[in-house]
Amino acid sequence: MTAPESRQLSTAFGKYRLNRYPLRKKELLQAWDAADEYLLNHLAEEGIVTPGSKILVVNDGFGAVTVSLAKMQPAMQTDSFIAQWSTEENLRSNGIEPESISLLPSTVDLGDQHYDLVLVRVPKTLALLEHQLSTIKRHLTENGKIIGYGMVKQISRSTLDLFSAIIGETRTSLAKKKARLIFASPDITLADKGSSYPIWYSLEGYGFQVCSHANVFSRECLDIGTRLLLEHLPERHDFQDIVDLGCGSGALGLVAGSRNPQSRIFFIDESYMAVASAEATFKATGLGNESVFIAGDGLEGFARQSVDLVLCNPPFHQQHVVGDFIAWGMFQQSHKALRRGGELRIVGNRHLNYHIKLKRIFGNAEVIASDRKFVIIRAVKQ
Ligand SMILES: C[S@@+](CC[C@H](N)C(=O)[O-])C[C@H]1O[C@@H](n2cnc3c(N)ncnc32)[C@H](O)[C@@H]1O
């Protein structure tokens, strides 16, 4: 697709043209917000970033902060494949070699690296924030600083409580354009409990154990929508390739694998932690299916007509943005990737009316089960 006209972020660190990936024809949202601007302007005004500072940027949405600070060669850590991809593309389109920046998936250990300045975009899940703060604390230099940032509506009392319980005394800035900064002073006398993730729970009724890293959907127990879909999984001896699309900790793929032992199972998620969880979960089952684990944007990169069954409990948000655009994209990708006669089987909240979308894409959609809250729909590639 030809790139939409990218928009320009202008701060004390320079002017950069930035896009959100994947590119969409009529993108209404820009690749940064007032919290990114507030942070960058604060760093410049207070002279906090000095040559030679070792900087770690955590949870940068589309690379606005990483690109702006690129001259300082920060490291960037994210749990999102899409954030990492966007950052790489935005570095490249601003003439910066992505290889000059360490782009670190959340599942990569920080090893013996220590940072003078850690900039943490407040993530959607508190569990992820708790995990990240507990981990990062061990990677600060002696006078290292942590600054959190986000939109006011994304920062709750519990967010600040986590900063003060894990890092140390915490205060916030005044709000500017509905954005806020969080200043936490590292306190070495606070107990260092480390992260409590990953955790495991038992998949009741199926005899499997499920692994969840901190940023995984429904991390402590099986989601009730997923449970309904598990009760309606197809079994066919001619399924060769099954995809658990947006796999989270991988319950759908693993039960589908146990029912269809001849099938190869693809576990795909845009969260690195989800993919790591699905891999740990599946490997612990001892099932003999061939299995493939992919951190990526849905079925992007899958050949046309290359899979037989796609299972999906579609996401309804990407980072902080809520909407059905990701589900819509996944349904279109599934239609392309399915072999003729293959099917997409999903679970969704009744009120989301996914069957209307599926009918438009597949020409058919059948509700095969439902309860008070959820529907299970199958759509067949013709
Ligand atoms: C509602 S959760 C379902 C998780 C799991 N299948 C279950 O049923 O417990 C949706 C999943 O889609 C993932 N996701 C969101 N956007 C994605 C994308 N563009 N490509 C792949 N996965 C994505 C999320 O990270 C999340 O794990």
The ligand as an SDF file (V2000), in Angstrom:
LIG
                    3D

 27 29  0  0  0  0  0  0  0  0999 V2000
   -8.9860  -11.7160   23.1670 C   0  0  0  0  0  0  0  0  0  0  0  0
   -7.2950  -12.1980   23.1880 S   0  0  0  0  0  0  0  0  0  0  0  0
   -7.4400  -13.9720   22.9460 C   0  0  0  0  0  0  0  0  0  0  0  0
   -6.2540  -14.7600   23.4590 C   0  0  0  0  0  0  0  0  0  0  0  0
   -6.4020  -16.2860   23.4030 C   0  0  0  0  0  0  0  0  0  0  0  0
   -6.6600  -16.7590   22.0670 N   0  0  0  0  0  0  0  0  0  0  0  0
   -7.5260  -16.7240   24.3230 C   0  0  0  0  0  0  0  0  0  0  0  0
   -8.5830  -17.0550   23.7950 O   0  0  0  0  0  0  0  0  0  0  0  0
   -7.3230  -16.7010   25.5460 O   0  0  0  0  0  0  0  0  0  0  0  0
   -6.7230  -11.5950   21.6410 C   0  0  0  0  0  0  0  0  0  0  0  0
   -5.2380  -11.8040   21.3520 C   0  0  0  0  0  0  0  0  0  0  0  0
   -4.9300  -11.2150   20.0770 O   0  0  0  0  0  0  0  0  0  0  0  0
   -3.6250  -10.6700   20.1490 C   0  0  0  0  0  0  0  0  0  0  0  0
   -3.4670   -9.6790   19.0630 N   0  0  0  0  0  0  0  0  0  0  0  0
   -3.8520   -8.3750   19.0360 C   0  0  0  0  0  0  0  0  0  0  0  0
   -3.5310   -7.8170   17.8580 N   0  0  0  0  0  0  0  0  0  0  0  0
   -2.9190   -8.7830   17.1210 C   0  0  0  0  0  0  0  0  0  0  0  0
   -2.3600   -8.8210   15.8290 C   0  0  0  0  0  0  0  0  0  0  0  0
   -2.3710   -7.7450   15.0390 N   0  0  0  0  0  0  0  0  0  0  0  0
   -1.7880   -9.9670   15.3960 N   0  0  0  0  0  0  0  0  0  0  0  0
   -1.7670  -11.0680   16.2050 C   0  0  0  0  0  0  0  0  0  0  0  0
   -2.2920  -11.0910   17.4450 N   0  0  0  0  0  0  0  0  0  0  0  0
   -2.8620   -9.9680   17.8940 C   0  0  0  0  0  0  0  0  0  0  0  0
   -3.5470  -10.0860   21.5440 C   0  0  0  0  0  0  0  0  0  0  0  0
   -2.1990   -9.9100   21.9520 O   0  0  0  0  0  0  0  0  0  0  0  0
   -4.2870  -11.1580   22.3510 C   0  0  0  0  0  0  0  0  0  0  0  0
   -3.4110  -12.1470   22.8390 O   0  0  0  0  0  0  0  0  0  0  0  0
  1  2  1  0
  2  3  1  0
  2 10  1  0
  3  4  1  0
  4  5  1  0
  5  6  1  0
  5  7  1  0
  7  8  2  0
  7  9  1  0
 10 11  1  0
 11 12  1  0
 11 26  1  0
 12 13  1  0
 13 14  1  0
 13 24  1  0
 14 15  1  0
 14 23  1  0
 15 16  2  0
 16 17  1  0
 17 18  1  0
 17 23  2  0
 18 19  1  0
 18 20  2  0
 20 21  1  0
 21 22  2  0
 22 23  1  0
 24 25  1  0
 24 26  1  0
 26 27  1  0
M  CHG  2   2   1   9  -1
M  END
$$$$
